[in-house]
Structure formats: structure tokens, C-alpha cells
Amino acid sequence: MGLPDHHLTAGEQRISSFHPHWKRLIAPFLALVLIVVASGAGIFFLPADWEYVAYGRIAIGVVTVILLTIWSFVPYLQWKNTAYVLTTHRFTISTGVLNKSTDEIPMTKVNTVSSDQTFVERMLGCGTLTVESAGERGQIALRDIPRLQDVRAQLFRLVEDASDGEADGR
């Protein structure tokens, strides 16, 4: 998931791999339910004696498929194709369905790791992880990270190990 094992460098080990938190799927799921209920009601309440009832049902079906694609299927694919991989040498963020975008932050370049959680996020166990690096992008805020405190602790430990030279086995 995210970073295949054959892309790992010599001595690099995968620590954890994960997707964004499932809470990102709440709105697409609600959209799916509402669209299906609305289209079912639309088809049910079409007058059976209407001359163009078949065309009305086809139109409702086409609109339903379009709305489901835009509001449910695409967000699910975006969630499924967003992956975070934490290894002993780097933190990789890959996103994209048709076009793939990958950001890699070497552990030796990480300056600061911080987290932020709202009350609801604390209850769900997720939050925003902010990684500040010495690279050109500077600061990356990653929203909806599951098990935020565990990931933050792992990342901090790996940054400390990289600065001590333990990541290379020295």
C-alpha cells in the first residue's frame, strides 16, 4: 500500500502504512444514501400513466449515476488512493487516482513534528499532523491521520534515530 517493498532502499524497513481516517467517508456515504433514496422516491412517484414514464426513469437513472460518481465514488477512490508510509528512512505521502503524486520527507530533514486535534477528532482518534522539514515545501499539514498520537510518537522516534545515526544501523 503506497510504497511497494521493492522501492525500499537497502536497510530501510517499513514501520507503518495507513490511509486517512475513515471519517473522510462519512459525507460520501451520506450522499450515497440520500441519492439512492431520492432517486428511488423519484421513480416511485412518477405517474404510471404518463406518456414519457420510461424516459423519466432513464433520466433519473442517469442523474443518479452521475451524482453517485461525483459525490460518492470519486471521494472513495481519493481516500483509497491516498497512502501514508512511514519507514526508517522517510515518510512518504502518495495521492492520486489517475495521476499519482508522491511526497517523500527524509527523516534526516524533519525539524518539527506537531499534532492538532479537535474534540470530535480526539473521540475518533484522528487529527492533523504537521511535519516541518528543511526541504523546499517547508511545512506539510496532513489532515485526518488515524491513531494520530501513535503516528506522531513513531515519527518522532524515527527522527531521533535518524539524527543519532541508528537508522543506517550505525
C-alpha positions in Angstrom: 0.0 0.0 0.0 1.5 3.3 -1.0 5.1 2.3 -1.3 5.9 -1.2 -2.6 8.6 -3.2 -0.8 10.8 -3.3 -3.9 11.1 0.5 -3.7 12.6 0.5 -0.2 16.4 1.2 -0.1 19.0 -1.1 1.4 18.5 -1.4 5.2 15.1 0.5 5.1 12.2 -1.0 6.9 8.5 -0.2 6.7 7.3 0.9 10.1 3.6 1.5 9.3 1.3 2.1 6.3 -2.1 3.7 6.5 -4.9 5.6 4.7 -6.6 8.8 6.0 -9.1 8.2 8.8 -12.5 6.7 7.8 -14.3 9.9 8.9 -13.5 11.2 5.4 -16.0 8.7 4.1 -18.9 9.9 6.2 -20.1 12.6 3.8 -19.8 10.4 0.6 -21.7 7.6 2.4 -24.5 10.0 3.4 -24.5 11.4 -0.1 -24.9 7.8 -1.4 -27.8 7.1 0.9 -29.6 10.4 0.1 -29.1 10.0 -3.7 -30.4 6.4 -3.7 -33.4 7.3 -1.5 -34.2 10.4 -3.6 -33.9 8.5 -6.9 -36.0 5.6 -5.6 -38.7 8.1 -4.5 -38.5 9.9 -7.8 -39.0 6.6 -9.7 -41.8 5.5 -7.3 -43.7 8.8 -7.6 -43.5 9.0 -11.4 -47.1 8.7 -12.7 -47.5 5.3 -14.3 -49.9 6.6 -16.9 -47.5 9.4 -18.0 -46.7 9.1 -21.7 -42.9 9.6 -21.1 -42.5 7.5 -17.9 -39.7 5.3 -19.5 -37.7 8.4 -20.4 -38.3 9.8 -16.9 -36.9 6.7 -15.3 -33.9 6.7 -17.6 -33.3 10.4 -16.8 -33.5 9.7 -13.1 -31.1 6.7 -13.5 -28.6 8.8 -15.5 -28.7 11.7 -13.0 -28.3 9.1 -10.1 -25.3 7.5 -11.7 -23.7 10.9 -12.3 -24.3 12.2 -8.8 -23.1 8.9 -7.2 -19.9 9.1 -9.3 -19.2 12.7 -8.3 -20.2 12.7 -4.6 -19.6 9.1 -3.5 -17.4 7.0 -5.9 -14.7 9.7 -6.6 -14.2 10.6 -2.9 -13.9 6.9 -2.0 -11.3 6.4 -4.7 -9.4 9.5 -3.5 -9.5 8.1 0.1 -8.4 4.6 -1.1 -5.6 6.0 -3.2 -4.2 8.3 -0.5 -1.5 6.4 1.4 1.0 7.3 4.1 4.0 5.1 4.6 6.4 5.5 7.5 9.8 3.8 7.1 13.1 4.0 8.9 14.4 6.5 6.3 11.5 8.5 5.1 7.8 9.5 5.4 6.0 9.0 2.1 2.7 10.6 1.2 1.1 9.4 -2.1 -2.1 10.6 -3.5 -4.0 10.4 -6.8 -6.3 8.2 -8.7 -5.4 8.7 -12.4 -2.4 10.9 -11.8 -0.1 9.9 -8.9 1.7 12.4 -6.7 4.3 11.3 -4.1 6.0 13.4 -1.5 8.8 12.0 0.5 10.3 13.6 3.5 13.7 12.1 4.6 13.8 11.5 8.4 17.1 13.5 8.5 15.3 16.6 7.1 12.5 16.6 9.6 12.8 19.6 12.0 9.5 19.6 13.9 6.5 17.2 14.3 3.3 18.5 15.8 -0.3 17.4 16.1 -3.6 19.1 16.4 -7.0 17.5 17.3 -10.5 18.9 17.8 -12.7 17.5 20.4 -14.5 15.2 17.9 -11.2 14.1 16.4 -10.0 13.2 19.9 -13.0 11.0 20.3 -12.4 9.4 16.9 -8.7 9.0 17.4 -7.6 11.1 14.4 -6.2 14.6 13.8 -3.9 16.8 11.8 -0.2 16.0 11.8 2.2 18.9 10.8 5.6 18.0 9.7 8.1 20.8 9.2 11.2 19.9 7.1 14.3 21.6 5.8 13.0 21.0 2.2 11.6 23.5 -0.2 8.0 22.9 0.8 8.8 23.7 4.5 5.7 22.6 6.3 3.2 19.9 5.4 -0.1 19.6 7.2 -1.7 16.1 6.9 -5.3 16.0 7.9 -7.3 13.0 9.2 -4.4 10.9 10.3 -5.7 7.8 12.2 -4.1 6.9 15.5 -2.5 10.4 15.5 -0.6 10.1 18.7 0.9 6.7 17.8 2.0 8.0 14.4 3.4 11.2 15.9 5.4 9.2 18.5 6.7 6.8 15.8 7.7 9.6 13.6 9.4 11.5 16.4 11.3 8.3 17.4 12.4 7.7 13.9 13.6 11.4 13.6 15.6 10.9 16.8 17.1 7.6 15.5 18.0 9.3 12.1 19.7 12.2 13.9 21.6 9.7 16.1 22.6 7.6 13.0 20.7 4.5 14.1 18.6 4.4 11.0 21.6 3.2 9.0 22.5 0.6 11.5 25.5 2.5 12.9 
